[in-house]
């Protein structure tokens, strides 16, 4: 089984009106359970990125192998999440 890391998800940008009221600076640490308070639609969009970083992977297009960003799927009111693998 691959080593498992905790991942920090942070709201880094929010435009328009987020119907879940997410705000810049809001954050969650994710390890083995779904975090409370995050929009399920946004979580569904960022979950594949969380899993990659959680299991030690990286995204080749990112400058930092420990970090990526992903947007919620609402194009009228985008919330941008930074997803960061935490050191052990």
Secondary structure, DSSP 8 states (H G I E B T S, - for coil): ------EEEEEEEE-S--TT---TT-EEEESSS--TTS-HHHHHHHHHHHHHHHTT---TT-SSTTEEEEE-S-TTS-EEEEEEE---
